[in-house]
Amino acid sequence: MKPPLERLRRRLQQRRKLRSPTGLRFAIADRLEQLNPLQWDALAEGQSWFFSRDYLAMLEQVPPDCLQPRYGLICDDEGPIAAVVMQWVALEAERMRPVAGRRIGLQALVDGLGERALVCGNLLSYGMHAVAMAPDVEPESVWPAVAELLYRVRRAEKLAGRSGFVIVKDVIEPRGVDVLAGLSYRGVETEPNMVLALDPAWASHEHYLGSLASKYRSSVRKQIMEPLRDAGLTLHAFEPGEDAALHARMHELYLQVHENASFRPFTLHAGYFGALARSAGPACIRHAGVFDRDSRLLGFIVTLLDGEQAIAYHIGFDRAASAALPLYLGLLHASIGDAIALRAREVSLGRTALEPKARLGARPQPMQVWMRHRQPLLNQLTLRLLGLVPHEDAPDRNPFKTQ
């Protein structure tokens, strides 16, 4: 055991080192085209599609009104070591209504938000889409540079308005990120992302159903599929193409779900769904919908292939119809079928509705956000309040047959 004074001295030395410039070089841009495309592509290769220039350029064309993109490249003497995706978001209290009984103590904090936050990551996705690192660098050496980059971006934008919070979104692998604790950041666990592993032997949704224990399989058929069929509804794939009326209907159904959510920091652009389909291409994106007898769309889900993972990405449905019919659950099953067709290894189902997703066989993938506020006193208050925020735990379910 080191003497207390020696331990304190070492901690102070580590703190001073963290708060000193890293000596690395930074390129910061408002638009991705301002950065070296070859360097960005070299870092994005083999990473998530959400780092691709195709996706990020699409998002620049149809951005949510309250989001502004920023990008950064971090380089050492040998070249680029990390690409960083950032977003400025205007925090508006009416977009973050606390759920009754679940966020005790945060109402005053939410009501007081009248500034912008700098998000390291992507508010439109689940997962670590914040930093793409070169394969030969250690995360522990990169995260201090990411913190310096975020500091530079925040300080450079004082003329655009107050900016207090800095948030690193959706940390899955904590290795290296915990260095941020020495810079007054705190990691807060969120609801988990629910991920369903897909058996390579499954060739269709029917194969998935066949793997379920009889009571779960019977529940899917009798409580989801049969009610939809008895109501004269059909659940099948569709291609939105360039059909402007269909795009408008998708956006309308998306809004019906979105406007009922307690936490909605952004609203998608009306032209977003068409732009997303064109950007991803038919080999990587599937659309499934619930249609009535008149072929009117009552609900849809977009499933996106990102490497070996499929993502049940966007959903929308008629809330009046869903009060009597299991539209939501039917769309989740459609996404599983589309993920199997895309030959994905797993499908990410997102953070909400943990119980029904557990009944599908999805397992929780823990996630954290790391955040700090520029004002030390408010930072301490915020971090203490965040420590009081409960998050829903996924129930333990195994719907599959046992050997």
VOGU-951392 format. One record per residue (C-alpha): residue number from 1; x, y, z negated. Coordinates in Angstrom, 3 decimals. Last residue first. Layout:
<rs>
NUM_X_Y_Z
...
</rs>
This chain:
<rs>
403_-32.410_-29.221_25.746
402_-34.522_-26.308_24.623
401_-36.856_-24.702_27.106
400_-36.596_-20.930_27.301
399_-38.623_-18.319_25.429
398_-35.937_-17.639_22.824
397_-36.908_-14.614_20.749
396_-35.059_-12.594_18.102
395_-36.688_-9.182_17.852
394_-34.777_-6.150_19.148
393_-34.034_-3.577_16.487
392_-35.699_-0.179_16.699
391_-33.563_2.781_15.796
390_-33.632_4.751_12.590
389_-32.358_8.342_12.519
388_-30.850_9.056_9.103
387_-27.239_9.055_10.340
386_-28.310_11.563_12.953
385_-29.251_13.921_10.141
384_-25.766_13.625_8.654
383_-24.173_14.211_12.046
382_-26.308_17.271_12.630
381_-25.519_18.811_9.269
380_-21.770_18.246_9.677
379_-21.827_19.644_13.215
378_-23.901_22.615_12.085
377_-21.179_23.452_9.578
376_-18.356_22.893_12.083
375_-19.962_24.860_14.940
374_-18.976_23.259_18.277
373_-21.339_20.340_17.774
372_-20.324_16.684_18.058
371_-21.479_13.510_19.759
370_-20.804_9.846_20.411
369_-23.658_7.782_21.794
368_-23.785_4.101_21.058
367_-25.015_0.949_22.723
366_-25.680_-2.615_21.604
365_-26.754_-5.119_24.312
364_-29.934_-6.809_23.119
363_-31.003_-10.123_24.702
362_-33.641_-10.582_27.374
361_-35.594_-13.858_27.410
360_-38.885_-12.471_28.751
359_-40.255_-12.479_25.198
358_-37.359_-10.188_24.252
357_-38.589_-7.794_26.947
356_-42.074_-7.806_25.453
355_-40.639_-6.955_21.992
354_-38.066_-4.355_23.065
353_-40.535_-2.020_24.770
352_-37.904_0.644_25.593
351_-34.138_0.409_25.980
350_-33.597_-0.781_29.540
349_-34.317_-3.930_31.529
348_-30.803_-4.742_32.743
347_-30.844_-7.820_34.966
346_-28.137_-10.451_35.007
345_-25.880_-12.343_37.424
344_-27.530_-10.744_40.448
343_-28.369_-12.746_43.534
342_-30.477_-9.903_45.023
341_-33.377_-12.352_45.220
340_-32.919_-13.126_41.517
339_-33.016_-9.401_40.722
338_-36.172_-9.063_42.832
337_-37.905_-11.845_40.899
336_-36.883_-10.279_37.594
335_-38.181_-6.934_38.856
334_-41.538_-8.502_39.711
333_-41.731_-9.893_36.181
332_-41.211_-6.402_34.784
331_-43.908_-5.108_37.152
330_-46.438_-7.631_35.827
329_-45.615_-6.585_32.277
328_-46.293_-2.935_33.055
327_-49.500_-3.567_35.002
326_-51.076_-5.695_32.275
325_-54.677_-4.516_32.918
324_-57.220_-2.636_30.787
323_-55.273_0.402_29.606
322_-52.941_-0.044_32.580
321_-55.653_1.167_34.957
320_-55.933_4.494_33.138
319_-52.137_4.820_32.910
318_-51.578_4.354_36.633
317_-48.040_3.091_36.921
316_-44.433_4.211_37.289
315_-41.090_2.488_36.905
314_-37.486_3.310_37.651
313_-34.349_1.210_37.212
312_-34.933_-2.436_36.508
311_-31.197_-2.769_36.993
310_-29.462_-5.682_38.693
309_-25.972_-6.574_37.530
308_-23.311_-8.280_39.615
307_-22.176_-5.007_41.217
306_-25.012_-2.561_40.756
305_-28.140_-3.945_42.431
304_-31.162_-1.688_41.973
303_-34.720_-2.693_41.126
302_-37.408_-0.042_41.584
301_-40.764_-0.698_39.921
300_-44.211_0.282_41.144
299_-47.772_0.802_39.957
298_-51.281_1.450_41.226
297_-50.475_1.756_44.945
296_-53.611_1.862_47.062
295_-53.994_-1.096_49.404
294_-57.799_-0.750_49.310
293_-58.114_-3.958_47.298
292_-55.652_-2.614_44.729
291_-51.853_-2.656_44.974
290_-49.202_-3.436_42.347
289_-45.736_-2.635_43.638
288_-42.222_-3.966_44.087
287_-39.336_-1.982_45.528
286_-35.882_-3.474_46.096
285_-32.462_-1.845_46.331
284_-28.971_-3.087_47.158
283_-29.166_-4.580_50.652
282_-31.799_-2.063_51.750
281_-29.542_0.963_51.259
280_-28.538_2.677_48.019
279_-28.462_6.231_49.392
278_-31.584_5.970_51.552
277_-33.602_4.424_48.717
276_-32.367_7.047_46.233
275_-33.250_9.912_48.589
274_-36.787_8.606_49.038
273_-37.255_8.250_45.301
272_-35.789_11.679_44.482
271_-37.892_13.908_46.701
270_-40.227_15.017_43.898
269_-37.229_15.713_41.643
268_-37.063_13.616_38.488
267_-37.923_15.187_35.145
266_-35.258_15.647_32.474
265_-34.712_15.309_28.708
264_-37.720_13.008_28.331
263_-37.946_11.654_24.793
262_-41.462_11.017_23.444
261_-42.673_9.511_26.719
260_-46.230_10.191_27.905
259_-45.089_12.655_30.576
258_-42.781_10.038_32.075
257_-45.400_7.335_32.516
256_-47.917_9.484_34.404
255_-45.020_11.298_36.072
254_-43.748_8.064_37.640
253_-47.219_7.413_39.049
252_-47.266_10.827_40.747
251_-43.712_10.359_42.016
250_-44.640_7.027_43.542
249_-47.713_8.598_45.160
248_-45.585_11.376_46.673
247_-43.153_8.810_48.080
246_-46.096_6.896_49.551
245_-47.445_10.058_51.204
244_-43.999_10.904_52.588
243_-43.598_7.486_54.226
242_-39.942_7.570_55.278
241_-39.253_3.996_54.236
240_-41.276_3.078_51.135
239_-40.631_-0.637_51.695
238_-42.919_-2.968_49.767
237_-42.605_-6.080_47.664
236_-45.657_-7.738_46.126
235_-48.163_-7.711_43.288
234_-51.777_-7.948_44.400
233_-54.827_-6.640_42.593
232_-58.373_-7.936_42.935
231_-59.116_-7.677_39.227
230_-59.026_-11.489_38.946
229_-55.501_-11.453_40.431
228_-54.205_-8.970_37.864
227_-55.884_-10.836_35.021
226_-54.452_-14.143_36.323
225_-50.837_-12.957_36.573
224_-50.457_-11.344_33.160
223_-52.253_-13.076_30.287
222_-52.964_-16.475_31.800
221_-49.860_-17.023_33.958
220_-47.353_-15.299_31.693
219_-48.849_-16.862_28.549
218_-48.733_-20.341_30.094
217_-45.036_-19.905_30.810
216_-44.418_-18.733_27.247
215_-46.351_-21.649_25.743
214_-44.701_-24.159_28.106
213_-41.115_-23.201_27.361
212_-39.633_-21.170_30.159
211_-37.284_-22.571_32.809
210_-40.127_-23.105_35.280
209_-40.960_-19.419_35.089
208_-37.420_-18.575_36.255
207_-37.751_-21.081_39.105
206_-41.044_-19.461_40.068
205_-39.308_-16.067_40.124
204_-37.057_-17.391_42.864
203_-33.763_-19.116_43.612
202_-32.800_-19.904_40.024
201_-29.708_-22.116_39.921
200_-27.462_-19.097_39.225
199_-29.304_-18.733_35.887
198_-30.047_-15.069_35.266
197_-29.043_-13.415_31.971
196_-31.645_-10.907_30.794
195_-30.332_-7.651_29.324
194_-32.193_-5.371_26.911
193_-30.277_-2.136_26.304
192_-30.111_-1.536_22.602
191_-31.871_1.302_20.751
190_-29.204_3.788_19.764
189_-26.163_3.497_17.524
188_-24.562_6.779_16.539
187_-20.849_7.434_16.962
186_-19.596_10.636_15.390
185_-17.317_13.258_16.880
184_-15.221_15.433_14.574
183_-12.031_15.202_16.670
182_-10.530_12.363_14.624
181_-13.741_10.407_15.238
180_-12.965_10.722_18.945
179_-10.267_8.052_18.556
178_-13.187_5.641_18.193
177_-13.556_5.742_21.962
176_-10.413_3.668_22.468
175_-12.167_0.334_22.273
174_-15.836_0.991_21.583
173_-17.090_-1.113_24.541
172_-20.734_-0.253_25.155
171_-20.691_3.541_24.917
170_-23.894_4.905_26.361
169_-23.379_8.666_26.467
168_-20.575_10.898_25.274
167_-22.355_13.991_23.973
166_-21.053_17.537_23.489
165_-23.469_19.824_21.673
164_-23.044_23.564_21.380
163_-23.359_25.449_24.616
162_-24.803_28.926_24.528
161_-25.195_30.527_27.926
160_-23.665_30.581_31.414
159_-20.842_32.949_30.370
158_-19.588_30.390_27.848
157_-18.933_27.935_30.661
156_-15.136_27.630_30.568
155_-15.128_26.651_26.881
154_-17.406_23.677_27.514
153_-15.412_22.458_30.509
152_-12.078_22.789_28.697
151_-13.359_20.969_25.614
150_-14.771_18.162_27.762
149_-11.385_17.797_29.494
148_-9.585_17.682_26.145
147_-11.963_14.973_24.909
146_-11.383_12.993_28.110
145_-7.630_13.365_27.557
144_-7.975_11.972_24.030
143_-10.007_9.122_25.600
142_-7.348_8.121_28.126
141_-4.467_6.843_25.980
140_-6.659_4.608_23.811
139_-8.339_3.295_26.968
138_-5.014_1.804_28.126
137_-4.102_2.394_31.746
136_-3.470_-0.181_34.493
135_-7.041_-0.574_35.738
134_-7.523_3.157_36.436
133_-10.376_4.473_34.352
132_-13.928_5.374_35.359
131_-15.473_7.568_32.649
130_-19.123_8.497_32.077
129_-21.209_5.753_33.661
128_-21.046_3.521_30.597
127_-24.568_2.140_30.653
126_-28.161_3.154_31.204
125_-28.933_5.665_33.934
124_-30.479_9.057_34.703
123_-28.810_10.881_31.787
122_-25.423_10.144_33.353
121_-22.168_10.337_31.438
120_-20.303_12.961_29.443
119_-23.195_15.187_28.487
118_-22.593_18.892_27.831
117_-25.518_20.290_25.906
116_-27.320_23.558_26.555
115_-29.030_25.790_24.055
114_-32.282_26.406_22.291
113_-32.538_23.406_20.026
112_-34.152_24.623_16.833
111_-37.360_22.650_17.172
110_-35.360_19.439_17.560
109_-33.302_20.131_14.438
108_-36.380_21.087_12.416
107_-38.152_17.907_13.523
106_-35.126_15.696_12.794
105_-35.808_14.976_9.114
104_-38.005_11.926_9.711
103_-37.465_10.494_13.157
102_-39.581_7.343_13.102
101_-42.816_8.206_11.295
100_-44.403_10.003_14.233
99_-42.229_9.814_17.344
98_-40.194_12.978_17.649
97_-41.090_15.124_20.670
96_-37.986_15.679_22.766
95_-39.097_17.422_25.970
94_-40.985_20.111_24.027
93_-37.769_20.967_22.179
92_-35.885_21.952_25.336
91_-32.192_21.222_25.687
90_-30.813_22.454_29.013
89_-28.531_19.770_30.360
88_-24.992_20.142_31.674
87_-23.880_16.907_33.246
86_-20.520_15.139_33.298
85_-18.878_12.381_35.333
84_-15.195_11.730_34.628
83_-12.632_10.074_36.894
82_-9.575_8.657_35.149
81_-5.887_7.834_35.763
80_-5.057_9.965_38.806
79_-1.405_10.111_39.893
78_2.007_8.928_38.717
77_2.871_12.032_36.691
76_-0.458_11.842_34.864
75_-3.850_12.740_36.245
74_-7.374_13.334_34.907
73_-10.077_14.046_37.480
72_-13.238_15.868_36.444
71_-16.801_16.327_37.547
70_-19.680_18.629_36.650
69_-23.350_18.260_37.483
68_-26.150_20.672_36.511
67_-29.336_19.287_34.987
66_-32.538_21.136_33.946
65_-34.134_21.139_37.400
64_-33.618_17.433_38.004
63_-31.234_17.064_40.924
62_-32.285_16.247_44.500
61_-29.246_17.050_46.690
60_-26.677_16.769_43.879
59_-28.101_13.377_42.989
58_-27.517_12.165_46.543
57_-23.915_13.377_46.403
56_-23.432_11.420_43.163
55_-24.846_8.237_44.688
54_-22.831_8.314_47.894
53_-19.691_9.505_46.055
52_-19.763_6.339_43.998
51_-19.532_6.499_40.191
50_-23.123_5.258_39.746
49_-22.190_2.290_41.943
48_-20.352_0.946_38.883
47_-16.635_0.277_39.157
46_-14.739_-1.862_41.676
45_-13.475_1.221_43.479
44_-14.386_4.359_41.505
43_-10.767_5.203_40.626
42_-9.488_4.889_44.197
41_-12.626_6.621_45.498
40_-11.977_9.688_43.333
39_-8.358_9.932_44.461
38_-9.308_9.566_48.106
37_-12.112_12.120_47.765
36_-9.829_14.858_46.329
35_-12.214_17.084_44.396
34_-14.344_19.944_45.736
33_-16.718_17.474_47.414
32_-17.846_16.360_43.949
31_-19.474_19.692_43.202
30_-18.987_21.860_40.115
29_-15.345_20.797_39.855
28_-12.610_20.225_37.293
27_-9.075_19.004_38.074
26_-6.963_18.164_35.038
25_-3.278_17.472_34.399
24_-1.905_15.598_31.376
23_0.140_17.173_28.590
22_-2.250_15.853_25.958
21_-2.879_19.269_24.440
20_-2.914_19.158_20.613
19_-5.973_18.310_18.506
18_-5.257_14.588_18.569
17_-1.662_15.179_17.474
16_-2.760_17.444_14.636
15_-5.217_14.768_13.431
14_-2.583_12.034_13.599
13_-0.164_14.165_11.568
12_-2.875_14.941_9.024
11_-3.685_11.228_8.692
10_0.007_10.425_8.215
9_0.358_13.044_5.477
8_-2.755_11.777_3.690
7_-1.438_8.204_3.728
6_1.924_9.415_2.359
5_0.200_11.424_-0.377
4_-1.870_8.403_-1.399
3_1.201_6.131_-1.705
2_1.362_3.399_0.971
1_0.000_0.000_0.000
</rs>
